[in-house]
Structure formats: structure tokens, C-alpha cells
């Protein structure tokens, strides 16, 4: 048995007064973050030692509150300000680890200043702030008040933190982080390899094909009309600001629909298979090709992340296969690697006599490679807390019935 961190996100409805208080908290957290970043950049430019976390907290929070220029920092919870510095420290740590090679993957850029014009604003409260979920279902936050929460499910344990988020569409969410034990599912005999694509979103090694929903393509006409209306508005006017919100809401609806569909599909795959193997795609590289819009519309990375943390939570096996595996042109019958073929070639015949569907053959090879790699590594051990993508399950007013079936989202 092991523990996992889960994130549950719910829609909240602050009153006009609470929206003003949240705006102050967003602004104060942003100022503290920028002041801390500026202090460290100045020290580096002047050749001074790196400003420690404790010294930085004293300089931009404790001492700053006593000055006339930053006296208004005392109007918000001190935990919000401390968590803003914690985010800055995490950004620096990720940057240093990326430069030194301790962090794998793409290079992480150094922290940048936060802007009041950012589409997403967020503040975090930890247990030290003594936030409370009241018996009447409201969320009590220090110096904010009691927020109305639209609950679609109950929390499995007491939350360790809550993040209040305001997105580009002007919606507010409360994201709770809780700790829960694993929930292993009964073992099954089936294993599956998955080949991700554009014509079909996912092709399974057993021959099952899942059509690509293409949510962005389906909403393209409406988005085009809203963008055209936005371009006709005068910059800086109230009508332009309203048009910006309309465009953001349309994009949010597309993203929420895609996320909900991927959650349901990943849950079904994990429940029906004991082991899941997928190809380690280079989405960033594919996003720079002529297929960029279709690649981003598919959302492969978020889907694979859902499979990974659900497999860890429910006791399933998950593995990524090397992206350089010639899964498409390798014969799943004899192992012969044939010549490269164009994208319009959907089926081919191997000299050994095997007739293959392009995508099904790739899925079979991905499954075989994943099983071979898994057997070479040996037995699987229970993982620790599973990190999750920032995109979480969202509870909306019109989709409460759908989100009740979602068990939980892995957290940072």
C-alpha cells in the first residue's frame, strides 16, 4: 500500500466584495513574487551572494510591510505572500537543476516577472492559514470570507492546501490537495499497446480504434466569428474587454470538453487492462510542423499523463516505449523493418506475407516492446506520490452529473 496525492477542483462563486478581496490577494502575491525576483536579479548583477530564502522573506514581506510603499501587503493573509515566494524558490530550483543536468527533459528557463495581464491568477492557502470547509459547505478563507462552493463529490480526507484560481474566462475555482491511499483494482489478464494518431485518436493492439473528436476543429467556426468581432473593437474599450472574455470562454469550453472526454477514455482503458504501453511521442517537435493545430487539438500529452497517474493509483502497469522504435514499418509477424512509407499509406504487405493495418501493426509492436522492456527491468514496485499536470478536472454548473464519476486528480 502506498499514498498518492489527489487534487479535487470545484467551481466557487465569490460575491462582488469577495472578488475585490481576491483581486487584492492576487495583486499582493504578484508584487511579492516580482520583488523577490528583482532582489535576486539585482544581487546577481552587483556580484553579491545569492539571497537566501529566509533573507528574501524578511526583505520583501516582513520589512516591506513597515514601509509606506508596501504597507498594503498587510491587508491579505501572510500565508498567501509566503506561498508566492515558495513558487519563486521552486522556479529557481527547477532552473538550477535543469542547467546542472539534475532535471531531465527540456531546458527550464529562469523565472520571469508576473504580469497583472496574465490570463491565469492564483493564490494558495496552506494549513497554517487555517482555511476551513464549514458544515454548510462554504469555504472560509482568511481575509476573504466564506465562499460558495459547488460540490459535486466529497473529499476523501482533510485537504493540506487549497488554491483559488481565476481563469481567463473570469471563472473562479478552488483546488484542494488531499492525501489518500491507493485503490488497486482487481487484476485482469488483458494488456494493451496504444498508438496515438490524428485520424484515429487511439488505436489499440486488439484492433479497437477510437475516433479523434477534434473539439477545436468543431468549434472553429464559432471561434472565428468571436475573433473577428474582437478585432473590430477599439483597444482599451469596455467592449473589447467583454469580447476578450467571450473568446476566452469559448476556448475554455473546448478545453473542458476535451479534458472530460480524455478522463473518461483513460479511466476505461485503465480499468480494462492490467498493463498499458504507449509510445513516447515528441509532441513539442510535432507542434512545429504543418500538423501543429491537429496535434495540439488532440492533446496527447495530457492523455498520456492521465494514463500514467491512474495506472499508479489503481495498481496497473504503465510504460513508455522509445520514440525511435520503428513501430509503423516493423512487421509484427516476422520483425522485418521495411522502408519508410508515406502518411497516406494506411495498410501494407510484408514480404513474409503478412497484411497489416498501419496503426494496428504499430500498436502491436508498441505492446511487444513495452512487455520486453518491462520484463528486462524486473518486477514493479509501488510508486510514491504521483505528480499531475496543472490541468485538473473541472466542476461546472452544467456538468455536475458527469464529474461525479471522476475519482480524483493527481496533484503536484
C-alpha positions as CSV (number, residue, x, y, z in Angstrom):
1,X,0.0,0.0,0.0
2,X,1.2,3.5,-0.8
3,X,-0.1,7.0,-0.7
4,X,-1.0,9.3,-3.6
5,X,-1.8,13.0,-3.6
6,X,-5.0,13.9,-5.3
7,X,-6.4,17.2,-6.5
8,X,-10.1,18.0,-6.5
9,X,-11.2,21.1,-8.2
10,X,-14.6,22.8,-7.7
11,X,-16.3,25.9,-9.0
12,X,-16.7,28.7,-6.5
13,X,-18.9,31.8,-6.7
14,X,-17.5,34.8,-4.8
15,X,-19.7,37.8,-4.1
16,X,-18.7,41.2,-5.6
17,X,-17.0,42.1,-2.3
18,X,-15.1,38.8,-2.2
19,X,-14.0,39.3,-5.8
20,X,-12.4,42.6,-4.7
21,X,-10.7,40.8,-1.8
22,X,-9.4,38.1,-4.1
23,X,-8.1,40.7,-6.6
24,X,-6.1,42.3,-3.8
25,X,-4.7,38.9,-2.8
26,X,-3.8,38.1,-6.4
27,X,-2.1,41.5,-6.7
28,X,-0.2,41.3,-3.5
29,X,1.1,37.8,-4.3
30,X,2.2,39.0,-7.7
31,X,4.0,42.0,-6.2
32,X,5.9,39.9,-3.6
33,X,6.9,37.4,-6.3
34,X,8.2,40.2,-8.5
35,X,10.0,42.0,-5.6
36,X,11.7,38.7,-4.7
37,X,12.8,38.1,-8.3
38,X,14.1,41.7,-8.6
39,X,16.1,41.4,-5.4
40,X,17.9,38.3,-6.6
41,X,18.5,39.7,-10.1
42,X,20.0,42.9,-8.6
43,X,22.2,40.8,-6.3
44,X,23.5,38.8,-9.2
45,X,24.2,41.9,-11.3
46,X,26.1,43.5,-8.4
47,X,28.1,40.4,-7.8
48,X,26.6,39.8,-4.3
49,X,25.9,36.4,-2.8
50,X,22.6,34.6,-3.7
51,X,19.8,35.9,-1.4
52,X,18.7,33.1,0.8
53,X,15.0,32.2,1.2
54,X,14.8,33.4,4.8
55,X,16.6,36.7,4.0
56,X,14.3,37.2,1.0
57,X,11.2,36.7,3.1
58,X,12.3,39.3,5.6
59,X,13.2,41.8,2.9
60,X,10.1,41.6,0.7
61,X,7.4,40.7,3.2
62,X,8.3,41.5,6.9
63,X,10.3,44.7,6.3
64,X,8.2,45.8,3.3
65,X,5.0,45.9,5.4
66,X,6.6,48.6,7.5
67,X,7.2,50.9,4.6
68,X,4.6,53.3,3.1
69,X,5.1,51.9,-0.4
70,X,4.2,48.3,0.7
71,X,2.0,48.8,3.8
72,X,-1.0,47.4,1.9
73,X,0.6,43.9,2.0
74,X,-0.8,43.6,5.5
75,X,-4.3,43.6,4.1
76,X,-4.0,40.0,2.8
77,X,-3.1,36.7,4.6
78,X,0.6,36.3,5.2
79,X,0.4,32.7,4.0
80,X,-0.5,33.9,0.5
81,X,2.6,36.0,0.4
82,X,4.8,33.2,1.7
83,X,3.5,30.8,-0.9
84,X,4.3,33.3,-3.6
85,X,7.9,33.2,-2.5
86,X,7.7,29.5,-2.3
87,X,6.7,29.5,-6.0
88,X,9.7,31.7,-6.8
89,X,12.0,29.3,-5.0
90,X,10.6,26.4,-6.8
91,X,11.1,28.2,-10.1
92,X,14.7,28.9,-9.3
93,X,15.3,25.3,-8.1
94,X,13.9,23.9,-11.3
95,X,16.1,26.3,-13.4
96,X,19.3,25.3,-11.5
97,X,18.5,21.6,-11.7
98,X,17.9,22.0,-15.4
99,X,21.2,23.8,-16.0
100,X,23.1,21.3,-13.9
101,X,21.5,18.3,-15.6
102,X,19.8,17.0,-12.5
103,X,16.4,17.7,-14.1
104,X,15.7,15.7,-17.3
105,X,13.8,16.9,-20.2
106,X,13.6,20.3,-21.9
107,X,15.6,23.1,-20.5
108,X,13.8,25.2,-18.0
109,X,14.1,29.0,-18.4
110,X,14.9,31.2,-15.4
111,X,11.9,32.8,-13.6
112,X,10.2,35.8,-15.2
113,X,8.2,38.6,-13.8
114,X,4.5,38.1,-13.4
115,X,2.1,40.4,-15.1
116,X,-1.3,41.7,-14.0
117,X,-2.4,40.9,-17.5
118,X,-1.8,37.2,-17.2
119,X,-4.8,35.1,-18.1
120,X,-4.5,33.0,-15.0
121,X,-4.2,34.3,-11.5
122,X,-3.9,32.1,-8.4
123,X,-3.1,32.2,-4.7
124,X,-2.5,29.3,-2.3
125,X,-3.5,28.7,1.3
126,X,-1.9,26.0,3.4
127,X,-2.9,24.6,6.8
128,X,-1.0,27.4,8.5
129,X,-3.7,29.8,7.2
130,X,-6.4,27.8,8.9
131,X,-8.8,27.7,6.0
132,X,-11.9,25.7,6.8
133,X,-14.7,23.9,5.0
134,X,-17.7,24.7,7.0
135,X,-20.6,22.4,7.8
136,X,-22.8,24.4,5.4
137,X,-20.4,23.6,2.5
138,X,-18.9,27.1,2.3
139,X,-15.1,27.6,2.1
140,X,-13.8,30.0,4.7
141,X,-10.6,31.8,3.7
142,X,-8.7,34.2,5.9
143,X,-9.4,37.9,5.0
144,X,-11.5,36.7,2.1
145,X,-14.7,35.4,3.7
146,X,-17.0,32.4,3.2
147,X,-17.0,31.3,-0.5
148,X,-19.9,29.4,-2.0
149,X,-18.6,26.1,-3.5
150,X,-20.5,23.9,-5.9
151,X,-19.7,20.5,-4.5
152,X,-20.1,17.5,-6.9
153,X,-18.3,15.0,-4.6
154,X,-16.9,14.7,-1.2
155,X,-13.2,15.0,-0.3
156,X,-11.7,11.7,0.9
157,X,-9.6,13.4,3.6
158,X,-8.8,16.8,5.1
159,X,-7.1,18.9,2.4
160,X,-3.5,20.0,3.0
161,X,-3.8,23.1,0.9
162,X,-6.3,24.9,-1.3
163,X,-5.5,27.1,-4.4
164,X,-8.0,29.7,-5.5
165,X,-7.8,30.2,-9.3
166,X,-9.2,32.8,-11.6
167,X,-9.0,31.8,-15.3
168,X,-9.1,33.9,-18.4
169,X,-12.9,33.5,-18.7
170,X,-13.4,35.1,-15.3
171,X,-14.4,31.9,-13.5
172,X,-13.2,31.0,-10.0
173,X,-12.1,27.6,-8.8
174,X,-11.0,26.1,-5.5
175,X,-8.4,23.3,-6.0
176,X,-7.9,21.1,-2.9
177,X,-4.9,18.8,-2.4
178,X,-5.6,15.7,-0.3
179,X,-3.7,12.6,0.6
180,X,-5.3,9.2,0.0
181,X,-4.3,5.6,-0.1
182,X,-4.1,3.6,-3.3
183,X,-7.2,1.9,-4.6
184,X,-5.9,-1.2,-6.5
185,X,-8.4,-2.7,-9.0
186,X,-9.0,-6.4,-9.4
187,X,-6.3,-7.9,-11.7
188,X,-7.3,-8.7,-15.3
189,X,-5.4,-10.7,-18.0
190,X,-5.5,-8.2,-20.8
191,X,-2.7,-5.9,-21.8
192,X,-2.8,-3.3,-24.5
193,X,-0.4,-1.2,-26.6
194,X,-1.7,2.2,-27.8
195,X,-0.7,4.0,-31.0
196,X,-1.8,7.7,-30.8
197,X,-2.7,9.5,-34.1
198,X,-4.7,12.2,-35.7
199,X,-7.2,10.3,-37.9
200,X,-7.9,8.0,-35.0
201,X,-7.0,9.4,-31.6
202,X,-6.0,6.0,-30.3
203,X,-5.6,2.6,-31.9
204,X,-5.3,-0.4,-29.6
205,X,-3.3,-3.5,-30.2
206,X,-6.5,-5.6,-30.1
207,X,-7.8,-3.7,-33.2
208,X,-10.0,-1.2,-31.4
209,X,-10.0,2.3,-32.9
210,X,-11.1,5.5,-31.1
211,X,-12.1,8.3,-33.5
212,X,-10.5,11.7,-32.9
213,X,-13.2,14.1,-31.6
214,X,-11.4,17.2,-32.9
215,X,-13.0,19.5,-30.4
216,X,-11.1,22.6,-31.6
217,X,-12.0,21.9,-35.3
218,X,-15.7,21.6,-34.4
219,X,-15.6,24.9,-32.6
220,X,-13.6,26.7,-35.3
221,X,-16.5,28.5,-36.9
222,X,-17.7,30.0,-33.6
223,X,-14.2,30.9,-32.6
224,X,-13.5,32.6,-35.9
225,X,-16.7,34.7,-35.5
226,X,-15.7,35.7,-32.0
227,X,-12.2,36.6,-33.0
228,X,-13.4,38.7,-35.9
229,X,-15.8,40.6,-33.5
230,X,-12.8,41.1,-31.1
231,X,-10.6,42.5,-33.9
232,X,-13.2,45.2,-34.7
233,X,-13.3,46.5,-31.1
234,X,-11.2,49.6,-30.2
235,X,-8.2,48.8,-28.0
236,X,-8.7,49.7,-24.4
237,X,-12.5,50.0,-24.6
238,X,-15.0,48.2,-22.4
239,X,-16.5,46.4,-25.4
240,X,-13.1,45.0,-26.3
241,X,-12.7,43.6,-22.7
242,X,-16.1,42.0,-23.0
243,X,-15.1,40.5,-26.3
244,X,-11.9,39.1,-24.9
245,X,-13.9,37.3,-22.2
246,X,-16.2,35.8,-24.8
247,X,-13.3,34.4,-26.7
248,X,-11.7,33.0,-23.5
249,X,-15.0,31.3,-22.6
250,X,-15.2,29.7,-26.0
251,X,-11.7,28.3,-25.7
252,X,-12.3,27.2,-22.1
253,X,-15.4,25.3,-23.2
254,X,-13.3,23.5,-25.8
255,X,-10.6,22.6,-23.3
256,X,-13.0,21.5,-20.7
257,X,-14.8,19.2,-23.2
258,X,-11.6,17.7,-24.3
259,X,-10.4,17.1,-20.8
260,X,-13.6,15.5,-19.7
261,X,-13.5,13.1,-22.7
262,X,-9.9,12.2,-22.0
263,X,-10.7,11.4,-18.4
264,X,-13.4,9.0,-19.3
265,X,-11.4,7.3,-22.0
266,X,-8.3,6.9,-19.8
267,X,-10.4,5.5,-16.9
268,X,-11.9,2.9,-19.2
269,X,-8.5,1.8,-20.6
270,X,-7.0,1.5,-17.1
271,X,-10.0,-0.5,-15.7
272,X,-10.0,-2.9,-18.6
273,X,-6.2,-3.6,-18.9
274,X,-3.6,-4.8,-16.4
275,X,-0.7,-3.1,-18.4
276,X,-0.8,-0.2,-20.8
277,X,2.1,0.7,-23.1
278,X,2.3,3.9,-25.2
279,X,4.9,5.5,-27.5
280,X,6.9,8.4,-26.1
281,X,6.0,11.0,-28.6
282,X,7.9,14.2,-29.1
283,X,4.8,16.5,-29.1
284,X,6.9,19.7,-29.0
285,X,8.6,18.7,-32.2
286,X,5.3,17.7,-33.9
287,X,3.9,21.0,-32.8
288,X,6.3,22.9,-35.1
289,X,5.2,21.1,-38.2
290,X,2.3,21.7,-40.6
291,X,0.2,19.4,-38.4
292,X,0.6,21.7,-35.4
293,X,-3.1,22.6,-35.0
294,X,-4.2,19.0,-35.2
295,X,-1.5,17.9,-32.8
296,X,-2.4,20.4,-30.1
297,X,-6.1,19.7,-30.7
298,X,-5.5,16.0,-29.9
299,X,-3.9,16.7,-26.5
300,X,-1.7,13.6,-26.5
301,X,0.5,14.7,-23.6
302,X,-2.4,15.3,-21.2
303,X,-4.0,12.0,-22.1
304,X,-0.8,10.0,-21.5
305,X,-0.3,11.8,-18.2
306,X,-3.8,10.7,-17.2
307,X,-3.0,7.1,-18.1
308,X,0.2,7.3,-16.1
309,X,-1.1,8.5,-12.8
310,X,-4.3,6.4,-13.0
311,X,-2.2,3.3,-13.5
312,X,0.0,4.2,-10.5
313,X,-3.1,4.8,-8.3
314,X,-5.1,1.7,-9.3
315,X,-2.2,-0.8,-9.3
316,X,-1.7,-1.1,-13.1
317,X,1.5,-1.2,-15.1
318,X,2.3,1.7,-17.4
319,X,5.4,2.1,-19.6
320,X,6.5,4.4,-22.4
321,X,8.2,2.9,-25.4
322,X,11.2,4.5,-27.0
323,X,10.1,7.1,-29.6
324,X,12.7,5.9,-32.1
325,X,11.1,2.4,-32.3
326,X,10.1,1.9,-36.0
327,X,6.7,0.6,-34.9
328,X,4.9,1.6,-38.1
329,X,7.2,-0.1,-40.6
330,X,8.2,-3.1,-38.5
331,X,6.3,-6.3,-39.3
332,X,4.6,-7.6,-36.2
333,X,4.7,-11.1,-37.6
334,X,8.4,-11.6,-38.6
335,X,10.1,-8.4,-37.2
336,X,11.4,-7.2,-40.6
337,X,11.9,-3.4,-40.8
338,X,10.6,-2.2,-44.1
339,X,11.2,1.1,-45.9
340,X,9.6,4.3,-44.8
341,X,6.1,4.9,-46.1
342,X,4.1,8.0,-46.7
343,X,1.3,9.0,-44.3
344,X,-1.4,8.2,-46.9
345,X,-0.4,4.6,-46.9
346,X,-2.8,3.1,-44.3
347,X,-2.1,-0.6,-45.0
348,X,0.8,-2.6,-46.4
349,X,2.0,-6.1,-47.1
350,X,5.2,-7.5,-45.7
351,X,7.4,-9.8,-47.9
352,X,6.7,-12.5,-45.4
353,X,3.1,-12.5,-46.5
354,X,1.6,-10.5,-43.5
355,X,-1.0,-8.0,-44.3
356,X,-1.1,-5.1,-41.8
357,X,-3.2,-2.2,-40.9
358,X,-0.7,0.6,-40.4
359,X,-1.9,1.8,-37.0
360,X,-2.9,-1.6,-35.6
361,X,0.5,-3.0,-36.5
362,X,2.2,-0.1,-34.7
363,X,0.1,-0.7,-31.6
364,X,1.0,-4.4,-31.6
365,X,4.7,-3.5,-31.9
366,X,4.4,-1.0,-29.1
367,X,2.8,-3.6,-26.8
368,X,5.6,-6.1,-27.6
369,X,8.3,-3.6,-27.0
370,X,6.7,-2.5,-23.7
371,X,6.4,-6.0,-22.5
372,X,10.0,-6.8,-23.4
373,X,11.3,-3.7,-21.7
374,X,9.2,-4.3,-18.6
375,X,10.5,-7.9,-18.3
376,X,14.1,-6.7,-18.6
377,X,13.6,-4.2,-15.7
378,X,12.1,-6.8,-13.4
379,X,9.2,-6.7,-11.0
380,X,7.4,-3.4,-10.5
381,X,7.5,-1.7,-7.1
382,X,4.9,0.6,-5.6
383,X,5.4,4.2,-6.6
384,X,5.4,7.2,-4.4
385,X,3.2,10.3,-4.8
386,X,2.4,10.8,-8.4
387,X,2.8,14.3,-9.9
388,X,0.0,15.6,-12.0
389,X,-0.4,18.1,-14.8
390,X,-1.6,21.5,-13.9
391,X,-4.8,21.0,-15.9
392,X,-7.3,19.4,-13.5
393,X,-10.8,18.1,-13.6
394,X,-13.2,21.0,-13.6
395,X,-16.6,21.0,-12.0
396,X,-19.1,23.2,-13.9
397,X,-22.6,24.1,-13.3
398,X,-23.9,22.1,-16.2
399,X,-21.7,19.0,-15.8
400,X,-22.1,18.1,-12.2
401,X,-23.6,14.7,-13.2
402,X,-20.6,13.9,-15.4
403,X,-17.9,14.9,-12.9
404,X,-19.4,12.8,-10.1
405,X,-18.0,9.7,-11.8
406,X,-14.4,11.1,-11.7
407,X,-12.5,9.7,-8.8
408,X,-9.7,12.3,-8.4
409,X,-6.8,14.1,-10.0
410,X,-3.2,13.6,-9.0
411,X,-1.5,16.7,-7.6
412,X,1.8,18.4,-7.6
